[in-house]
């Protein structure tokens, strides 16, 4: 119920069963709290089992799509992993395992154990690349896993085929997405190890750049290794949605897009430290180009999503999607700040950033995170004295205003439930700074760039936002019951 209400909150309000998006979001939050209370009671009075772990996964899904970086979600993930260990999911296929696959019921049970285990593992490894205090950290070591990956089969195969049956790797099945998710998570784990090592070496140049290239190739191989019906055209700008050629249901379409979206976002994270240093060494140009291409693909994917995947009016209102688009914008902003050449016309790059900000700006009605995201973009631009407009022609490019303004809300009920930070597309006020910066004409080519500080600022951007209950400030569940 919490998931359903949450999706109403980010969907089309005209078709919603709730009076407003704020009401739907508040109801979702209330039911989520009730569900977590039930899980707490189960933990206190009974032992863990497969059903309890699956329940936690469902709640994790709801939390991650509403509040991707919250401590609540991470704690629930850790709890589910602990429960999985306690019932031996990680030892399902060990030589001394008591799990049998003789009857069809046992075959189904064993496969479900593998799916649940690997879902938790892949979530743990993927979360290691999310910014915040747990950046680069995961809890499941691969050497501790004695469980085979789920088989590439259709759901009906579980009840009709033997335990060793499996379809070819290039055949699209209902588990294709989950298998690609596991592969991506394994790459994320290796990237997390590398990024964490970057924090300990005295100089980034002491880390072999060949490792970065090898990891990037794994991302490329993942995309190229997907079944044909699960792949997009290489250039998403030319992608066209043809209903006559739909090979699968809308569920598969969503999985297809999310696979590309998350893969490109992880490539950005891998190459960002070298994008910030591409002017120091020509060998890092590959990272800069790859990082920028990945960021632009993320932003272009939003424009080609078919209606079966997500309603275009709400395509990035879920936090999980909003976070990816925000990360892509930060890539473009950081490149604009550090990779400048004398005499270079940056109007196209600035326009690109403004257009991307408009995408996020459209989600702020139901997500205060969108406002926080845009605020942080303004912060880094002001810090590095970069304008998104030409002083002579301010209206030609447009702007994003991050200054709070006090105007009466059209809907008092919504205003009371969803605090707005007033992030508007309006006449230029961005990056003016204080009064001493009023006559600054652009980026100071002589200023020194602290690359390590900028990298840290990226890691701290999201952790500095109030990701937990403040996103739902005022949405007291008591208002929606009785």
PAMIKE-125516 format. One line per 5 residues: their letters; for each residue z, y, x of C-alpha. Coordinates in steps of 0.2 Angstrom, whole numbers, plus 2048, in hexadecimal, padded with zeros to 3 digits. Example, Ala and Ser with C-alpha at 12.3 -4.5 7.8 and 13.67 -1.06 7.14 Angstrom:
REM residues 2
AS	827/7EA/83E; 824/7FB/844 .
This chain:
REM residues 482
XXXXX	800/800/800; 804/80C/80E; 7F3/808/816; 7EA/80B/805; 7F3/81C/802 .
XXXXX	7EF/821/814; 7DC/81E/811; 7DD/828/801; 7E5/836/80B; 7D6/837/817 .
XXXXX	7C9/833/80A; 7C0/83D/7FC; 7CE/846/7F2; 7C2/846/7E3; 7C3/833/7E2 .
XXXXX	7D5/831/7E6; 7E3/82B/7DB; 7EF/838/7E2; 7F0/84A/7DD; 7ED/850/7EF .
XXXXX	7EA/849/800; 7FB/84F/805; 802/844/7F7; 7F8/835/7FD; 7FE/838/80F .
XXXXX	810/83A/80A; 80F/82A/7FF; 808/820/80D; 816/826/819; 823/822/80C .
XXXXX	81C/810/809; 81B/80E/81C; 82D/812/81E; 832/806/810; 828/7F8/819 .
XXXXX	830/7FB/829; 841/7FA/821; 83C/7E9/81A; 837/7E4/82C; 847/7EA/832 .
XXXXX	850/7DF/825; 846/7D0/82A; 84A/7D3/83C; 85D/7D3/839; 85E/7C4/82D .
XXXXX	850/7B8/832; 847/7B2/842; 835/7B7/846; 826/7AE/83F; 813/7B0/83F .
XXXXX	813/7B8/82E; 820/7C5/834; 815/7C9/843; 806/7CB/839; 810/7D7/82D .
XXXXX	814/7E2/83D; 802/7E2/842; 7FD/7E9/831; 80A/7F6/832; 804/7FA/844 .
XXXXX	7F3/7FC/83D; 7F9/809/830; 804/812/83D; 7F6/813/84B; 7E9/81A/83E .
XXXXX	7F6/827/838; 7FF/82B/848; 7F7/823/857; 803/827/865; 814/826/85B .
XXXXX	823/81E/863; 825/815/852; 814/80C/855; 818/808/867; 829/801/862 .
XXXXX	821/7F6/854; 814/7EF/861; 822/7EB/86D; 82C/7E2/85F; 81D/7D8/85A .
XXXXX	819/7D3/86C; 82B/7CD/86E; 82A/7C3/85E; 81A/7BB/863; 822/7B6/873 .
XXXXX	831/7AF/86A; 826/7A3/860; 81C/79E/86F; 80B/7A6/86A; 807/7A9/87C .
XXXXX	809/797/880; 7FF/790/871; 7F3/787/87D; 7FE/783/88B; 7FE/771/891 .
XXXXX	80F/76D/889; 80C/777/879; 811/76E/869; 803/777/860; 7F7/769/859 .
XXXXX	7E6/76B/851; 7E4/75A/849; 7E3/75F/836; 7D9/76E/82F; 7E9/777/82B .
XXXXX	7EF/775/83D; 7DE/77B/843; 7E0/78B/839; 7F2/78E/83E; 7ED/78C/851 .
XXXXX	7DF/798/84F; 7E9/7A5/846; 7F6/7A4/854; 7E9/7A8/861; 7E2/7B6/856 .
XXXXX	7F3/7BE/854; 7F8/7BC/866; 7E8/7C4/86D; 7E8/7D2/860; 7F9/7D7/867 .
XXXXX	7F4/7D5/879; 7E4/7DF/877; 7EE/7ED/86E; 7FA/7ED/87C; 7ED/7EE/88A .
XXXXX	7E3/7FB/880; 7F2/806/87D; 7F5/807/890; 7E6/814/890; 7EE/81F/883 .
XXXXX	7F5/82F/88A; 808/831/88A; 817/82B/893; 810/819/892; 800/81D/89A .
XXXXX	7FA/80F/8A5; 808/803/89F; 806/7F3/896; 813/7E5/893; 809/7D5/892 .
XXXXX	804/7CD/8A3; 7F4/7C3/8A2; 7FC/7B5/8AC; 809/7B3/89F; 7FB/7AE/892 .
XXXXX	7F8/79C/88F; 7EE/79E/87F; 7DB/79D/87D; 7D1/7AB/876; 7CC/7AA/863 .
XXXXX	7BC/7A0/860; 7AC/7A9/85B; 7AB/7A2/849; 7A9/7A7/837; 7B8/7A6/82C .
XXXXX	7B1/797/822; 7B0/78E/832; 7C3/78D/834; 7C4/782/824; 7B5/777/827 .
XXXXX	7B2/775/83A; 7BB/76C/848; 7C7/774/854; 7BA/775/862; 7AC/77C/857 .
XXXXX	7A6/78D/85D; 796/798/85A; 78B/79F/868; 792/7AF/870; 782/7B9/86B .
XXXXX	784/7B4/858; 78D/7C1/84D; 79C/7BB/845; 7AC/7C1/83C; 7B5/7C0/84D .
XXXXX	7A8/7C9/857; 7B1/7DA/857; 7C2/7D2/85B; 7BA/7C9/86A; 7B2/7D9/870 .
XXXXX	7C3/7E2/86D; 7CB/7D5/879; 7BE/7D7/886; 7C0/7EA/885; 7D3/7E9/886 .
XXXXX	7D2/7DE/896; 7C7/7EC/89E; 7D4/7F9/898; 7E2/7EF/8A0; 7D8/7F0/8B1 .
XXXXX	7D5/802/8AE; 7E7/805/8AB; 7EC/7FD/8BB; 7DF/808/8C4; 7E5/818/8BC .
XXXXX	7F7/814/8BF; 7F3/811/8D2; 7EB/822/8D2; 7FC/829/8CE; 803/821/8DE .
XXXXX	7F6/824/8EB; 7F8/834/8F5; 7E5/838/8F3; 7D9/832/8E7; 7CC/830/8F4 .
XXXXX	7D7/822/8FC; 7D3/817/8EC; 7C2/80E/8ED; 7B5/816/8E2; 7AD/805/8E1 .
XXXXX	7BB/7FF/8D6; 7B7/80D/8C9; 7A4/808/8CA; 7A9/7F6/8C7; 7B4/7FA/8B8 .
XXXXX	7A6/805/8B1; 79A/7F7/8B2; 7A6/7EC/8A8; 7A5/7F9/89A; 792/7F9/89B .
XXXXX	791/7E6/89B; 79D/7E5/88C; 791/7F0/881; 781/7E7/888; 789/7D6/884 .
XXXXX	78C/7D9/872; 781/7CF/865; 772/7D8/860; 777/7DC/84F; 787/7E3/856 .
XXXXX	77F/7F0/861; 779/802/85E; 76A/809/866; 76D/80F/878; 76A/821/872 .
XXXXX	775/825/863; 76B/835/861; 75D/82A/85B; 767/81E/850; 762/81E/83E .
XXXXX	76B/815/830; 75F/809/828; 767/800/819; 759/7F3/818; 75D/7ED/82A .
XXXXX	770/7EC/827; 774/7DB/82F; 786/7DA/829; 793/7E2/81E; 79B/7F3/81F .
XXXXX	7A9/7EB/828; 79E/7E6/836; 797/7F7/837; 7A8/7FF/839; 7AC/7F3/847 .
XXXXX	79C/7F6/84F; 79F/809/850; 7B1/807/855; 7AC/7FC/863; 7A0/809/86A .
XXXXX	7AC/817/867; 7BB/80F/870; 7B1/809/87E; 7A9/81A/882; 7BB/822/880 .
XXXXX	7C2/816/88D; 7B3/81A/899; 7B8/82C/898; 7CA/828/89D; 7C4/81E/8AC .
XXXXX	7B8/82C/8B3; 7C2/83B/8AE; 7CC/83D/8BF; 7BB/83D/8C8; 7B3/849/8BC .
XXXXX	7C0/855/8C2; 7BB/852/8D4; 7A8/851/8D2; 7A5/861/8DC; 7B0/85A/8EA .
XXXXX	7A4/84B/8EE; 793/847/8E8; 797/835/8E6; 7A2/83A/8D7; 793/841/8CD .
XXXXX	791/830/8C5; 7A2/831/8BE; 79F/843/8B7; 78E/83E/8AF; 795/82E/8A8 .
XXXXX	7A4/837/8A1; 79A/845/899; 78E/838/892; 79C/82E/88A; 7A4/83D/883 .
XXXXX	794/843/87B; 791/832/874; 7A2/832/86C; 79E/843/863; 78C/83D/85F .
XXXXX	792/82D/857; 79B/838/84A; 78B/83F/844; 782/82E/842; 790/825/839 .
XXXXX	788/81D/829; 791/820/819; 796/80D/818; 7A0/810/828; 7AA/81F/823 .
XXXXX	7A8/82D/816; 7A0/83B/821; 7AC/847/818; 7BB/83E/820; 7B3/836/82F .
XXXXX	7C0/83C/83C; 7CF/83F/832; 7D8/82F/837; 7E2/832/847; 7DA/824/850 .
XXXXX	7C9/82C/84E; 7CF/83D/851; 7D7/839/861; 7C6/832/868; 7BD/842/863 .
XXXXX	7CB/84D/86A; 7CA/843/87B; 7B7/846/87B; 7BA/859/879; 7C6/85A/887 .
XXXXX	7BA/851/892; 7AD/85F/88E; 7BA/86D/890; 7C0/867/8A1; 7AF/865/8A8 .
XXXXX	7AB/877/8A2; 7BB/87D/8AB; 7B9/874/8BC; 7A6/871/8BE; 79F/882/8BF .
XXXXX	791/889/8CA; 78D/89B/8CE; 780/8A2/8C2; 780/893/8B7; 77E/897/8A4 .
XXXXX	78C/88D/89B; 787/893/88A; 780/882/885; 790/879/88B; 79B/885/882 .
XXXXX	791/883/872; 793/871/874; 7A6/872/874; 7A6/87E/865; 79C/872/85B .
XXXXX	7A8/864/860; 7B7/86E/85B; 7AF/871/84A; 7AF/85E/848; 7C2/85D/84B .
XXXXX	7C5/86D/841; 7BF/865/832; 7CD/858/832; 7DB/864/833; 7DE/865/820 .
XXXXX	7E6/854/821; 7EC/853/833; 7F6/85F/83C; 7F1/855/84B; 7E0/85D/84A .
XXXXX	7E8/86E/84B; 7F2/869/85A; 7E3/862/862; 7D9/872/861; 7E9/87C/867 .
XXXXX	7E9/872/877; 7D6/875/87A; 7DA/888/878; 7E8/886/885; 7DE/87E/892 .
XXXXX	7D0/88B/890; 7DC/899/891; 7E5/891/8A0; 7D4/891/8AA; 7CE/8A1/8A3 .
XXXXX	7BF/89A/89A; 7B7/8A2/88B; 7AD/899/87E; 7A3/8A9/87A; 799/8B6/882 .
XXXXX	7A2/8C7/881; 792/8D0/87D; 78C/8C3/86F; 79C/8BC/868; 795/8B7/858 .
XXXXX	786/8AE/860; 791/89F/865; 7A0/8A0/859; 7B1/89C/85E; 7C1/893/859 .
XXXXX	7D0/89D/856; 7E1/896/85B; 7EB/8A5/855; 7F7/8A1/846; 7F3/8AC/837 .
XXXXX	7FE/8AF/828; 7F4/8AE/818; 7F9/8A6/807; 7F4/894/805; 7E9/890/7F6 .
XXXXX	7F3/881/7F2; 805/884/7F3; 809/871/7F1; 7FE/86C/7FF; 804/87A/80A .
XXXXX	816/874/808; 811/862/80D; 805/865/81B; 80A/873/827; 7FA/87C/82E .
XXXXX	7F8/884/83F; 7E9/88E/839; 7DB/888/845; 7CC/891/83E; 7BA/894/843 .
XXXXX	7BB/8A7/844; 7B7/8B6/84E; 7BB/8B4/860; 7CD/8B4/865; 7CD/8A5/870 .
XXXXX	7D1/8A6/883; 7D5/8B8/883; 7E7/8B4/889; 7F3/8C3/88A; 7EF/8D5/88C .
XXXXX	7EC/8D3/89F; 7DD/8C7/89C; 7D4/8D2/88F; 7C6/8D7/89C; 7C4/8C6/8A4 .
XXXXX	7B2/8C3/8A3; 7B2/8B0/8A6; 7B7/8A2/8B2; 7BE/8A8/8C2; 7B3/89F/8CF .
XXXXX	7BF/8A3/8DD; 7CF/89B/8D5; 7D5/88B/8DC; 7D5/87C/8D0; 7E3/870/8D1 .
XXXXX	7DB/860/8CC; 7EB/856/8CC; 7F3/862/8C0; 7E4/862/8B5; 7E4/84F/8B4 .
XXXXX	7F6/84F/8B0; 7F3/85C/8A3; 7E7/850/89B; 7F4/842/89B; 801/84E/894 .
XXXXX	7F6/856/886; 7F9/849/879; 80B/844/87E; 80F/857/87C; 80A/856/86A .
XXXXX	817/851/85D; 80F/841/858; 81D/839/84E; 825/840/83E; 81F/852/840 .
XXXXX	80E/84D/83B; 814/849/82A; 821/857/829; 826/85B/818; 81F/84B/811 .
XXXXX	82F/843/80B; 82C/833/802; 839/837/7F5; 82D/843/7EE; 821/835/7E9 .
XX	82C/829/7E1; 835/828/7D0 .
